[in-house]
Amino acid sequence: MKYCKKCTMPDTRPGIVFDSNGVCSACNHYEARKNIDWNKRWTEFEELCNRYRGCNGLGNYDCAIAVSGGER
Ligand SMILES: [Zn+2]
């Protein structure tokens, strides 16, 4: 049996893939997330909101915010 070098996840877990470094797909996914520039993301999100803001009049909630991920 093979284990992930980072989280010691065994390769018996369904859907798990190891890369050439012996690191599982979950760890690789996590690493990729860390490299996301969240400030840039937020700016883009604000710009998107600004585009729709105000179309229902000031002071109303006019943004639908979809949040995904388990970071609460
Ligand atoms: Zn892992």
N, CA, C, O and the ligand as a Tripos MOL2 file, in Angstrom:
@<TRIPOS>MOLECULE
protein
  289   287    73     0     0
PROTEIN
NO_CHARGES

@<TRIPOS>ATOM
      1 N           0.8370   -1.2010    0.0000 N.3       1 MET1
      2 CA          0.0000    0.0000    0.0000 C.3       1 MET1
      3 C           0.8780    1.2590    0.0000 C.2       1 MET1
      4 O           1.9310    1.3140    0.6350 O.2       1 MET1
      5 N           0.3990    2.2600   -0.7360 N.am      2 LYS2
      6 CA          1.1330    3.5150   -0.8510 C.3       2 LYS2
      7 C           0.4780    4.5840    0.0080 C.2       2 LYS2
      8 O          -0.7450    4.6200    0.1450 O.2       2 LYS2
      9 N           1.2850    5.4420    0.5750 N.am      3 TYR3
     10 CA          0.7350    6.5410    1.3570 C.3       3 TYR3
     11 C           1.2080    7.8820    0.7990 C.2       3 TYR3
     12 O           2.3110    7.9920    0.2630 O.2       3 TYR3
     13 N           0.3670    8.8860    0.9300 N.am      4 CYS4
     14 CA          0.7660   10.2360    0.5340 C.3       4 CYS4
     15 C           1.9030   10.7070    1.4260 C.2       4 CYS4
     16 O           1.8900   10.4750    2.6350 O.2       4 CYS4
     17 N           2.8710   11.3590    0.8340 N.am      5 LYS5
     18 CA          4.0250   11.8300    1.5980 C.3       5 LYS5
     19 C           3.6650   12.9900    2.5100 C.2       5 LYS5
     20 O           4.3780   13.2710    3.4740 O.2       5 LYS5
     21 N           2.5630   13.6620    2.2120 N.am      6 LYS6
     22 CA          2.2010   14.8330    3.0120 C.3       6 LYS6
     23 C           1.1780   14.5140    4.0940 C.2       6 LYS6
     24 O           1.3590   14.8800    5.2550 O.2       6 LYS6
     25 N           0.1080   13.8340    3.7140 N.am      7 CYS7
     26 CA         -0.9630   13.6250    4.6840 C.3       7 CYS7
     27 C          -1.1330   12.1650    5.0530 C.2       7 CYS7
     28 O          -2.0240   11.8150    5.8270 O.2       7 CYS7
     29 N          -0.2950   11.3220    4.5100 N.am      8 THR8
     30 CA         -0.3160    9.8750    4.7490 C.3       8 THR8
     31 C          -1.6540    9.2200    4.4060 C.2       8 THR8
     32 O          -2.0320    8.2070    4.9930 O.2       8 THR8
     33 N          -2.3580    9.8140    3.4480 N.am      9 MET9
     34 CA         -3.5810    9.1990    2.9500 C.3       9 MET9
     35 C          -3.2060    7.9460    2.1790 C.2       9 MET9
     36 O          -2.3410    7.9970    1.3050 O.2       9 MET9
     37 N          -3.8470    6.8110    2.4890 N.am     10 PRO10
     38 CA         -3.5140    5.5870    1.7360 C.3      10 PRO10
     39 C          -4.1460    5.5860    0.3530 C.2      10 PRO10
     40 O          -5.1750    6.2220    0.1270 O.2      10 PRO10
     41 N          -3.5210    4.8710   -0.5610 N.am     11 ASP11
     42 CA         -4.0270    4.8700   -1.9330 C.3      11 ASP11
     43 C          -5.2640    3.9830   -2.0730 C.2      11 ASP11
     44 O          -5.7650    3.7900   -3.1800 O.2      11 ASP11
     45 N          -5.7470    3.4570   -0.9830 N.am     12 THR12
     46 CA         -6.9780    2.6670   -1.0270 C.3      12 THR12
     47 C          -8.2060    3.5660   -1.0490 C.2      12 THR12
     48 O          -9.3150    3.1050   -1.3210 O.2      12 THR12
     49 N          -8.0090    4.8360   -0.7660 N.am     13 ARG13
     50 CA         -9.1270    5.7680   -0.7940 C.3      13 ARG13
     51 C          -9.6270    5.9360   -2.2280 C.2      13 ARG13
     52 O          -8.8290    6.2040   -3.1270 O.2      13 ARG13
     53 N         -10.9330    5.7840   -2.4590 N.am     14 PRO14
     54 CA        -11.4320    5.8690   -3.8390 C.3      14 PRO14
     55 C         -11.1700    7.2330   -4.4610 C.2      14 PRO14
     56 O         -11.3440    8.2700   -3.8210 O.2      14 PRO14
     57 N         -10.7540    7.2100   -5.7000 N.am     15 GLY15
     58 CA        -10.5840    8.4540   -6.4550 C.3      15 GLY15
     59 C          -9.2760    9.1610   -6.1900 C.2      15 GLY15
     60 O          -9.0140   10.2120   -6.7760 O.2      15 GLY15
     61 N          -8.4550    8.6150   -5.3290 N.am     16 ILE16
     62 CA         -7.2080    9.3170   -5.0110 C.3      16 ILE16
     63 C          -6.1390    9.0150   -6.0580 C.2      16 ILE16
     64 O          -6.0020    7.8910   -6.5420 O.2      16 ILE16
     65 N          -5.3950   10.0580   -6.3830 N.am     17 VAL17
     66 CA         -4.3440    9.9220   -7.3920 C.3      17 VAL17
     67 C          -3.0530   10.4710   -6.8020 C.2      17 VAL17
     68 O          -3.0490   11.5310   -6.1760 O.2      17 VAL17
     69 N          -1.9860    9.7640   -7.0000 N.am     18 PHE18
     70 CA         -0.6960   10.2440   -6.5320 C.3      18 PHE18
     71 C           0.1120   10.7950   -7.6950 C.2      18 PHE18
     72 O           0.1030   10.2240   -8.7860 O.2      18 PHE18
     73 N           0.7980   11.8830   -7.4740 N.am     19 ASP19
     74 CA          1.6680   12.3870   -8.5350 C.3      19 ASP19
     75 C           3.0420   11.7270   -8.4250 C.2      19 ASP19
     76 O           3.2490   10.8460   -7.5900 O.2      19 ASP19
     77 N           3.9710   12.1560   -9.2680 N.am     20 SER20
     78 CA          5.2760   11.4980   -9.3190 C.3      20 SER20
     79 C           6.0830   11.7060   -8.0450 C.2      20 SER20
     80 O           7.0590   10.9970   -7.8000 O.2      20 SER20
     81 N           5.6720   12.6840   -7.2280 N.am     21 ASN21
     82 CA          6.3770   12.9260   -5.9730 C.3      21 ASN21
     83 C           5.7830   12.1380   -4.8120 C.2      21 ASN21
     84 O           6.2470   12.2490   -3.6770 O.2      21 ASN21
     85 N           4.7550   11.3390   -5.1000 N.am     22 GLY22
     86 CA          4.1180   10.5700   -4.0450 C.3      22 GLY22
     87 C           3.1790   11.4090   -3.2010 C.2      22 GLY22
     88 O           2.8930   11.0650   -2.0540 O.2      22 GLY22
     89 N           2.6970   12.5120   -3.7650 N.am     23 VAL23
     90 CA          1.7670   13.3810   -3.0730 C.3      23 VAL23
     91 C           0.3680   13.1880   -3.6610 C.2      23 VAL23
     92 O           0.2040   13.1380   -4.8800 O.2      23 VAL23
     93 N          -0.6310   13.0790   -2.7960 N.am     24 CYS24
     94 CA         -1.9730   12.7590   -3.2830 C.3      24 CYS24
     95 C          -2.6490   13.9700   -3.9260 C.2      24 CYS24
     96 O          -2.2000   15.1080   -3.7860 O.2      24 CYS24
     97 N          -3.7460   13.6830   -4.6360 N.am     25 SER25
     98 CA         -4.4480   14.7400   -5.3600 C.3      25 SER25
     99 C          -5.0530   15.7690   -4.4040 C.2      25 SER25
    100 O          -5.1520   16.9490   -4.7390 O.2      25 SER25
    101 N          -5.4560   15.3180   -3.2170 N.am     26 ALA26
    102 CA         -6.0320   16.2510   -2.2450 C.3      26 ALA26
    103 C          -5.0010   17.2930   -1.8110 C.2      26 ALA26
    104 O          -5.3090   18.4820   -1.7280 O.2      26 ALA26
    105 N          -3.7900   16.8460   -1.5390 N.am     27 CYS27
    106 CA         -2.7210   17.7670   -1.1430 C.3      27 CYS27
    107 C          -2.3540   18.7010   -2.2860 C.2      27 CYS27
    108 O          -2.1340   19.8930   -2.0750 O.2      27 CYS27
    109 N          -2.2910   18.1640   -3.4840 N.am     28 ASN28
    110 CA         -1.9730   19.0020   -4.6330 C.3      28 ASN28
    111 C          -3.0410   20.0630   -4.8550 C.2      28 ASN28
    112 O          -2.7380   21.2010   -5.2130 O.2      28 ASN28
    113 N          -4.2750   19.6830   -4.6420 N.am     29 HIS29
    114 CA         -5.3870   20.6190   -4.7810 C.3      29 HIS29
    115 C          -5.2630   21.7260   -3.7400 C.2      29 HIS29
    116 O          -5.4750   22.9030   -4.0320 O.2      29 HIS29
    117 N          -4.9170   21.3250   -2.5250 N.am     30 TYR30
    118 CA         -4.7520   22.2760   -1.4350 C.3      30 TYR30
    119 C          -3.6260   23.2600   -1.7310 C.2      30 TYR30
    120 O          -3.7610   24.4590   -1.4890 O.2      30 TYR30
    121 N          -2.5260   22.7520   -2.2500 N.am     31 GLU31
    122 CA         -1.3960   23.6080   -2.6090 C.3      31 GLU31
    123 C          -1.7970   24.6210   -3.6730 C.2      31 GLU31
    124 O          -1.4070   25.7870   -3.6170 O.2      31 GLU31
    125 N          -2.5790   24.1610   -4.6410 N.am     32 ALA32
    126 CA         -3.0100   25.0440   -5.7250 C.3      32 ALA32
    127 C          -3.8780   26.1690   -5.1790 C.2      32 ALA32
    128 O          -3.7920   27.3100   -5.6340 O.2      32 ALA32
    129 N          -4.7120   25.8400   -4.2020 N.am     33 ARG33
    130 CA         -5.5840   26.8500   -3.6090 C.3      33 ARG33
    131 C          -4.7930   27.9360   -2.8950 C.2      33 ARG33
    132 O          -5.1590   29.1110   -2.9180 O.2      33 ARG33
    133 N          -3.6980   27.5190   -2.2600 N.am     34 LYS34
    134 CA         -2.8780   28.4850   -1.5240 C.3      34 LYS34
    135 C          -2.2630   29.5220   -2.4470 C.2      34 LYS34
    136 O          -1.9600   30.6420   -2.0370 O.2      34 LYS34
    137 N          -2.0830   29.1250   -3.7120 N.am     35 ASN35
    138 CA         -1.4470   30.0330   -4.6690 C.3      35 ASN35
    139 C          -2.4190   31.0220   -5.2940 C.2      35 ASN35
    140 O          -2.0180   31.8960   -6.0630 O.2      35 ASN35
    141 N          -3.6800   30.8860   -4.9670 N.am     36 ILE36
    142 CA         -4.6590   31.8220   -5.5150 C.3      36 ILE36
    143 C          -4.4740   33.1910   -4.8630 C.2      36 ILE36
    144 O          -4.3460   33.3050   -3.6440 O.2      36 ILE36
    145 N          -4.4630   34.2010   -5.6850 N.am     37 ASP37
    146 CA         -4.3450   35.5610   -5.1650 C.3      37 ASP37
    147 C          -5.7300   36.0500   -4.7500 C.2      37 ASP37
    148 O          -6.5110   36.5360   -5.5690 O.2      37 ASP37
    149 N          -6.0130   35.9080   -3.4480 N.am     38 TRP38
    150 CA         -7.3670   36.2190   -2.9790 C.3      38 TRP38
    151 C          -7.6750   37.7050   -3.0520 C.2      38 TRP38
    152 O          -8.8310   38.0830   -3.2420 O.2      38 TRP38
    153 N          -6.6670   38.5530   -2.9050 N.am     39 ASN39
    154 CA         -6.9070   39.9890   -3.0170 C.3      39 ASN39
    155 C          -7.3620   40.3530   -4.4180 C.2      39 ASN39
    156 O          -8.2670   41.1650   -4.6120 O.2      39 ASN39
    157 N          -6.7150   39.7350   -5.3800 N.am     40 LYS40
    158 CA         -7.0760   39.9780   -6.7720 C.3      40 LYS40
    159 C          -8.4860   39.4480   -7.0350 C.2      40 LYS40
    160 O          -9.2920   40.1020   -7.6970 O.2      40 LYS40
    161 N          -8.7660   38.2770   -6.5190 N.am     41 ARG41
    162 CA        -10.0870   37.6850   -6.6440 C.3      41 ARG41
    163 C         -11.1620   38.6270   -6.0900 C.2      41 ARG41
    164 O         -12.2030   38.8410   -6.7110 O.2      41 ARG41
    165 N         -10.8820   39.1850   -4.9050 N.am     42 TRP42
    166 CA        -11.8430   40.0500   -4.2350 C.3      42 TRP42
    167 C         -12.1060   41.3050   -5.0600 C.2      42 TRP42
    168 O         -13.2450   41.7560   -5.1890 O.2      42 TRP42
    169 N         -11.0250   41.8610   -5.6160 N.am     43 THR43
    170 CA        -11.1580   43.0410   -6.4560 C.3      43 THR43
    171 C         -12.0300   42.7450   -7.6650 C.2      43 THR43
    172 O         -12.8870   43.5450   -8.0400 O.2      43 THR43
    173 N         -11.8020   41.5970   -8.2660 N.am     44 GLU44
    174 CA        -12.6050   41.1930   -9.4260 C.3      44 GLU44
    175 C         -14.0670   41.0320   -9.0330 C.2      44 GLU44
    176 O         -14.9750   41.3910   -9.7830 O.2      44 GLU44
    177 N         -14.2710   40.4830   -7.8430 N.am     45 PHE45
    178 CA        -15.6220   40.2590   -7.3430 C.3      45 PHE45
    179 C         -16.3360   41.5890   -7.0980 C.2      45 PHE45
    180 O         -17.5150   41.7470   -7.4140 O.2      45 PHE45
    181 N         -15.5910   42.5410   -6.5280 N.am     46 GLU46
    182 CA        -16.1660   43.8560   -6.2750 C.3      46 GLU46
    183 C         -16.5460   44.5650   -7.5690 C.2      46 GLU46
    184 O         -17.5830   45.2230   -7.6620 O.2      46 GLU46
    185 N         -15.6870   44.4140   -8.5500 N.am     47 GLU47
    186 CA        -15.9680   45.0180   -9.8460 C.3      47 GLU47
    187 C         -17.2360   44.4330  -10.4550 C.2      47 GLU47
    188 O         -18.0470   45.1390  -11.0530 O.2      47 GLU47
    189 N         -17.3800   43.1450  -10.2880 N.am     48 LEU48
    190 CA        -18.5710   42.4590  -10.7840 C.3      48 LEU48
    191 C         -19.8160   42.9960  -10.0760 C.2      48 LEU48
    192 O         -20.8490   43.2290  -10.7030 O.2      48 LEU48
    193 N         -19.6990   43.1860   -8.7640 N.am     49 CYS49
    194 CA        -20.8160   43.7150   -7.9730 C.3      49 CYS49
    195 C         -21.1450   45.1390   -8.3980 C.2      49 CYS49
    196 O         -22.3130   45.5030   -8.5360 O.2      49 CYS49
    197 N         -20.1240   45.9260   -8.6010 N.am     50 ASN50
    198 CA        -20.3400   47.3210   -8.9830 C.3      50 ASN50
    199 C         -21.1250   47.4360  -10.2830 C.2      50 ASN50
    200 O         -21.8680   48.3940  -10.4960 O.2      50 ASN50
    201 N         -20.9480   46.4600  -11.1320 N.am     51 ARG51
    202 CA        -21.6140   46.4650  -12.4110 C.3      51 ARG51
    203 C         -23.1380   46.3150  -12.2310 C.2      51 ARG51
    204 O         -23.9270   46.8400  -13.0170 O.2      51 ARG51
    205 N         -23.5230   45.5840  -11.1760 N.am     52 TYR52
    206 CA        -24.9530   45.3140  -10.9810 C.3      52 TYR52
    207 C         -25.5460   46.1590   -9.8620 C.2      52 TYR52
    208 O         -26.7640   46.2580   -9.7130 O.2      52 TYR52
    209 N         -24.6530   46.7690   -9.0740 N.am     53 ARG53
    210 CA        -25.1010   47.5440   -7.9330 C.3      53 ARG53
    211 C         -25.9110   48.7550   -8.4000 C.2      53 ARG53
    212 O         -25.5650   49.4060   -9.3860 O.2      53 ARG53
    213 N         -26.9740   49.0380   -7.6870 N.am     54 GLY54
    214 CA        -27.7180   50.2480   -7.9910 C.3      54 GLY54
    215 C         -28.8700   50.0440   -8.9470 C.2      54 GLY54
    216 O         -29.7140   50.9290   -9.0910 O.2      54 GLY54
    217 N         -28.9280   48.9020   -9.6040 N.am     55 CYS55
    218 CA        -29.9910   48.7120  -10.5730 C.3      55 CYS55
    219 C         -31.3510   48.5290   -9.9000 C.2      55 CYS55
    220 O         -32.3900   48.6550  -10.5480 O.2      55 CYS55
    221 N         -31.3400   48.2290   -8.5890 N.am     56 ASN56
    222 CA        -32.6050   48.1260   -7.8500 C.3      56 ASN56
    223 C         -32.8160   49.3240   -6.9300 C.2      56 ASN56
    224 O         -33.6740   49.2880   -6.0490 O.2      56 ASN56
    225 N         -32.0560   50.3570   -7.1270 N.am     57 GLY57
    226 CA        -32.1460   51.5090   -6.2440 C.3      57 GLY57
    227 C         -31.1550   51.3750   -5.1050 C.2      57 GLY57
    228 O         -30.8010   50.2630   -4.7130 O.2      57 GLY57
    229 N         -30.7080   52.4890   -4.5770 N.am     58 LEU58
    230 CA        -29.7100   52.4560   -3.5170 C.3      58 LEU58
    231 C         -30.2770   51.8830   -2.2330 C.2      58 LEU58
    232 O         -31.4510   52.0830   -1.9220 O.2      58 LEU58
    233 N         -29.4590   51.1810   -1.5000 N.am     59 GLY59
    234 CA        -29.8600   50.6790   -0.1990 C.3      59 GLY59
    235 C         -30.5110   49.3100   -0.2380 C.2      59 GLY59
    236 O         -30.7600   48.7110    0.8080 O.2      59 GLY59
    237 N         -30.7820   48.8220   -1.4010 N.am     60 ASN60
    238 CA        -31.3570   47.4750   -1.4870 C.3      60 ASN60
    239 C         -30.2600   46.4450   -1.6850 C.2      60 ASN60
    240 O         -29.1750   46.7350   -2.1880 O.2      60 ASN60
    241 N         -30.5790   45.2620   -1.2800 N.am     61 TYR61
    242 CA        -29.6560   44.1810   -1.5600 C.3      61 TYR61
    243 C         -29.8550   43.7610   -3.0120 C.2      61 TYR61
    244 O         -30.9160   43.2680   -3.3950 O.2      61 TYR61
    245 N         -28.8440   43.9610   -3.7850 N.am     62 ASP62
    246 CA        -29.0050   43.6190   -5.1950 C.3      62 ASP62
    247 C         -27.9130   42.6800   -5.6790 C.2      62 ASP62
    248 O         -27.6890   42.4990   -6.8760 O.2      62 ASP62
    249 N         -27.2430   42.0890   -4.6950 N.am     63 CYS63
    250 CA        -26.1910   41.1560   -5.0570 C.3      63 CYS63
    251 C         -26.5190   39.7630   -4.5290 C.2      63 CYS63
    252 O         -26.8260   39.5950   -3.3490 O.2      63 CYS63
    253 N         -26.4540   38.8030   -5.3780 N.am     64 ALA64
    254 CA        -26.5570   37.4260   -4.9190 C.3      64 ALA64
    255 C         -25.1470   36.9120   -4.7110 C.2      64 ALA64
    256 O         -24.3480   36.8650   -5.6460 O.2      64 ALA64
    257 N         -24.8490   36.5320   -3.4880 N.am     65 ILE65
    258 CA        -23.5050   36.0760   -3.1970 C.3      65 ILE65
    259 C         -23.5010   34.5650   -2.9490 C.2      65 ILE65
    260 O         -24.1240   34.0700   -2.0100 O.2      65 ILE65
    261 N         -22.8150   33.8800   -3.7790 N.am     66 ALA66
    262 CA        -22.7020   32.4350   -3.6080 C.3      66 ALA66
    263 C         -21.3460   32.1140   -3.0100 C.2      66 ALA66
    264 O         -20.3070   32.4450   -3.5810 O.2      66 ALA66
    265 N         -21.3630   31.4790   -1.8780 N.am     67 VAL67
    266 CA        -20.1080   31.1320   -1.2220 C.3      67 VAL67
    267 C         -19.9790   29.6200   -1.1910 C.2      67 VAL67
    268 O         -20.8880   28.9090   -0.7620 O.2      67 VAL67
    269 N         -18.8590   29.1550   -1.6430 N.am     68 SER68
    270 CA        -18.6240   27.7130   -1.5830 C.3      68 SER68
    271 C         -17.3320   27.4440   -0.8410 C.2      68 SER68
    272 O         -16.5100   28.3400   -0.6510 O.2      68 SER68
    273 N         -17.1670   26.2370   -0.4360 N.am     69 GLY69
    274 CA        -15.9660   25.8840    0.2840 C.3      69 GLY69
    275 C         -16.2420   25.7730    1.7660 C.2      69 GLY69
    276 O         -17.2460   26.2940    2.2520 O.2      69 GLY69
    277 N         -15.3860   25.1170    2.4750 N.am     70 GLY70
    278 CA        -15.6320   24.8530    3.8940 C.3      70 GLY70
    279 C         -14.7440   25.6790    4.7870 C.2      70 GLY70
    280 O         -14.0400   25.1370    5.6400 O.2      70 GLY70
    281 N         -14.7670   26.9700    4.6070 N.am     71 GLU71
    282 CA        -13.8350   27.7910    5.3710 C.3      71 GLU71
    283 C         -14.5410   28.6730    6.3970 C.2      71 GLU71
    284 O         -14.0230   29.7170    6.7950 O.2      71 GLU71
    285 N         -15.7240   28.2440    6.8190 N.am     72 ARG72
    286 CA        -16.4130   29.0260    7.8330 C.3      72 ARG72
    287 C         -16.1670   28.4510    9.2010 C.2      72 ARG72
    288 O         -16.6700   28.9790   10.1920 O.2      72 ARG72
    289 ZN         -1.9890   14.0100    0.7080 Zn       73 ZN73
@<TRIPOS>BOND
     1     1     2 1
     2     2     3 1
     3     3     4 2
     4     3     5 am
     5     5     6 1
     6     6     7 1
     7     7     8 2
     8     7     9 am
     9     9    10 1
    10    10    11 1
    11    11    12 2
    12    11    13 am
    13    13    14 1
    14    14    15 1
    15    15    16 2
    16    15    17 am
    17    17    18 1
    18    18    19 1
    19    19    20 2
    20    19    21 am
    21    21    22 1
    22    22    23 1
    23    23    24 2
    24    23    25 am
    25    25    26 1
    26    26    27 1
    27    27    28 2
    28    27    29 am
    29    29    30 1
    30    30    31 1
    31    31    32 2
    32    31    33 am
    33    33    34 1
    34    34    35 1
    35    35    36 2
    36    35    37 am
    37    37    38 1
    38    38    39 1
    39    39    40 2
    40    39    41 am
    41    41    42 1
    42    42    43 1
    43    43    44 2
    44    43    45 am
    45    45    46 1
    46    46    47 1
    47    47    48 2
    48    47    49 am
    49    49    50 1
    50    50    51 1
    51    51    52 2
    52    51    53 am
    53    53    54 1
    54    54    55 1
    55    55    56 2
    56    55    57 am
    57    57    58 1
    58    58    59 1
    59    59    60 2
    60    59    61 am
    61    61    62 1
    62    62    63 1
    63    63    64 2
    64    63    65 am
    65    65    66 1
    66    66    67 1
    67    67    68 2
    68    67    69 am
    69    69    70 1
    70    70    71 1
    71    71    72 2
    72    71    73 am
    73    73    74 1
    74    74    75 1
    75    75    76 2
    76    75    77 am
    77    77    78 1
    78    78    79 1
    79    79    80 2
    80    79    81 am
    81    81    82 1
    82    82    83 1
    83    83    84 2
    84    83    85 am
    85    85    86 1
    86    86    87 1
    87    87    88 2
    88    87    89 am
    89    89    90 1
    90    90    91 1
    91    91    92 2
    92    91    93 am
    93    93    94 1
    94    94    95 1
    95    95    96 2
    96    95    97 am
    97    97    98 1
    98    98    99 1
    99    99   100 2
   100    99   101 am
   101   101   102 1
   102   102   103 1
   103   103   104 2
   104   103   105 am
   105   105   106 1
   106   106   107 1
   107   107   108 2
   108   107   109 am
   109   109   110 1
   110   110   111 1
   111   111   112 2
   112   111   113 am
   113   113   114 1
   114   114   115 1
   115   115   116 2
   116   115   117 am
   117   117   118 1
   118   118   119 1
   119   119   120 2
   120   119   121 am
   121   121   122 1
   122   122   123 1
   123   123   124 2
   124   123   125 am
   125   125   126 1
   126   126   127 1
   127   127   128 2
   128   127   129 am
   129   129   130 1
   130   130   131 1
   131   131   132 2
   132   131   133 am
   133   133   134 1
   134   134   135 1
   135   135   136 2
   136   135   137 am
   137   137   138 1
   138   138   139 1
   139   139   140 2
   140   139   141 am
   141   141   142 1
   142   142   143 1
   143   143   144 2
   144   143   145 am
   145   145   146 1
   146   146   147 1
   147   147   148 2
   148   147   149 am
   149   149   150 1
   150   150   151 1
   151   151   152 2
   152   151   153 am
   153   153   154 1
   154   154   155 1
   155   155   156 2
   156   155   157 am
   157   157   158 1
   158   158   159 1
   159   159   160 2
   160   159   161 am
   161   161   162 1
   162   162   163 1
   163   163   164 2
   164   163   165 am
   165   165   166 1
   166   166   167 1
   167   167   168 2
   168   167   169 am
   169   169   170 1
   170   170   171 1
   171   171   172 2
   172   171   173 am
   173   173   174 1
   174   174   175 1
   175   175   176 2
   176   175   177 am
   177   177   178 1
   178   178   179 1
   179   179   180 2
   180   179   181 am
   181   181   182 1
   182   182   183 1
   183   183   184 2
   184   183   185 am
   185   185   186 1
   186   186   187 1
   187   187   188 2
   188   187   189 am
   189   189   190 1
   190   190   191 1
   191   191   192 2
   192   191   193 am
   193   193   194 1
   194   194   195 1
   195   195   196 2
   196   195   197 am
   197   197   198 1
   198   198   199 1
   199   199   200 2
   200   199   201 am
   201   201   202 1
   202   202   203 1
   203   203   204 2
   204   203   205 am
   205   205   206 1
   206   206   207 1
   207   207   208 2
   208   207   209 am
   209   209   210 1
   210   210   211 1
   211   211   212 2
   212   211   213 am
   213   213   214 1
   214   214   215 1
   215   215   216 2
   216   215   217 am
   217   217   218 1
   218   218   219 1
   219   219   220 2
   220   219   221 am
   221   221   222 1
   222   222   223 1
   223   223   224 2
   224   223   225 am
   225   225   226 1
   226   226   227 1
   227   227   228 2
   228   227   229 am
   229   229   230 1
   230   230   231 1
   231   231   232 2
   232   231   233 am
   233   233   234 1
   234   234   235 1
   235   235   236 2
   236   235   237 am
   237   237   238 1
   238   238   239 1
   239   239   240 2
   240   239   241 am
   241   241   242 1
   242   242   243 1
   243   243   244 2
   244   243   245 am
   245   245   246 1
   246   246   247 1
   247   247   248 2
   248   247   249 am
   249   249   250 1
   250   250   251 1
   251   251   252 2
   252   251   253 am
   253   253   254 1
   254   254   255 1
   255   255   256 2
   256   255   257 am
   257   257   258 1
   258   258   259 1
   259   259   260 2
   260   259   261 am
   261   261   262 1
   262   262   263 1
   263   263   264 2
   264   263   265 am
   265   265   266 1
   266   266   267 1
   267   267   268 2
   268   267   269 am
   269   269   270 1
   270   270   271 1
   271   271   272 2
   272   271   273 am
   273   273   274 1
   274   274   275 1
   275   275   276 2
   276   275   277 am
   277   277   278 1
   278   278   279 1
   279   279   280 2
   280   279   281 am
   281   281   282 1
   282   282   283 1
   283   283   284 2
   284   283   285 am
   285   285   286 1
   286   286   287 1
   287   287   288 2
@<TRIPOS>SUBSTRUCTURE
     1 MET1         2 RESIDUE 1 A MET
     2 LYS2         6 RESIDUE 1 A LYS
     3 TYR3        10 RESIDUE 1 A TYR
     4 CYS4        14 RESIDUE 1 A CYS
     5 LYS5        18 RESIDUE 1 A LYS
     6 LYS6        22 RESIDUE 1 A LYS
     7 CYS7        26 RESIDUE 1 A CYS
     8 THR8        30 RESIDUE 1 A THR
     9 MET9        34 RESIDUE 1 A MET
    10 PRO10       38 RESIDUE 1 A PRO
    11 ASP11       42 RESIDUE 1 A ASP
    12 THR12       46 RESIDUE 1 A THR
    13 ARG13       50 RESIDUE 1 A ARG
    14 PRO14       54 RESIDUE 1 A PRO
    15 GLY15       58 RESIDUE 1 A GLY
    16 ILE16       62 RESIDUE 1 A ILE
    17 VAL17       66 RESIDUE 1 A VAL
    18 PHE18       70 RESIDUE 1 A PHE
    19 ASP19       74 RESIDUE 1 A ASP
    20 SER20       78 RESIDUE 1 A SER
    21 ASN21       82 RESIDUE 1 A ASN
    22 GLY22       86 RESIDUE 1 A GLY
    23 VAL23       90 RESIDUE 1 A VAL
    24 CYS24       94 RESIDUE 1 A CYS
    25 SER25       98 RESIDUE 1 A SER
    26 ALA26      102 RESIDUE 1 A ALA
    27 CYS27      106 RESIDUE 1 A CYS
    28 ASN28      110 RESIDUE 1 A ASN
    29 HIS29      114 RESIDUE 1 A HIS
    30 TYR30      118 RESIDUE 1 A TYR
    31 GLU31      122 RESIDUE 1 A GLU
    32 ALA32      126 RESIDUE 1 A ALA
    33 ARG33      130 RESIDUE 1 A ARG
    34 LYS34      134 RESIDUE 1 A LYS
    35 ASN35      138 RESIDUE 1 A ASN
    36 ILE36      142 RESIDUE 1 A ILE
    37 ASP37      146 RESIDUE 1 A ASP
    38 TRP38      150 RESIDUE 1 A TRP
    39 ASN39      154 RESIDUE 1 A ASN
    40 LYS40      158 RESIDUE 1 A LYS
    41 ARG41      162 RESIDUE 1 A ARG
    42 TRP42      166 RESIDUE 1 A TRP
    43 THR43      170 RESIDUE 1 A THR
    44 GLU44      174 RESIDUE 1 A GLU
    45 PHE45      178 RESIDUE 1 A PHE
    46 GLU46      182 RESIDUE 1 A GLU
    47 GLU47      186 RESIDUE 1 A GLU
    48 LEU48      190 RESIDUE 1 A LEU
    49 CYS49      194 RESIDUE 1 A CYS
    50 ASN50      198 RESIDUE 1 A ASN
    51 ARG51      202 RESIDUE 1 A ARG
    52 TYR52      206 RESIDUE 1 A TYR
    53 ARG53      210 RESIDUE 1 A ARG
    54 GLY54      214 RESIDUE 1 A GLY
    55 CYS55      218 RESIDUE 1 A CYS
    56 ASN56      222 RESIDUE 1 A ASN
    57 GLY57      226 RESIDUE 1 A GLY
    58 LEU58      230 RESIDUE 1 A LEU
    59 GLY59      234 RESIDUE 1 A GLY
    60 ASN60      238 RESIDUE 1 A ASN
    61 TYR61      242 RESIDUE 1 A TYR
    62 ASP62      246 RESIDUE 1 A ASP
    63 CYS63      250 RESIDUE 1 A CYS
    64 ALA64      254 RESIDUE 1 A ALA
    65 ILE65      258 RESIDUE 1 A ILE
    66 ALA66      262 RESIDUE 1 A ALA
    67 VAL67      266 RESIDUE 1 A VAL
    68 SER68      270 RESIDUE 1 A SER
    69 GLY69      274 RESIDUE 1 A GLY
    70 GLY70      278 RESIDUE 1 A GLY
    71 GLU71      282 RESIDUE 1 A GLU
    72 ARG72      286 RESIDUE 1 A ARG
    73 ZN73       289 GROUP 0 **** ****
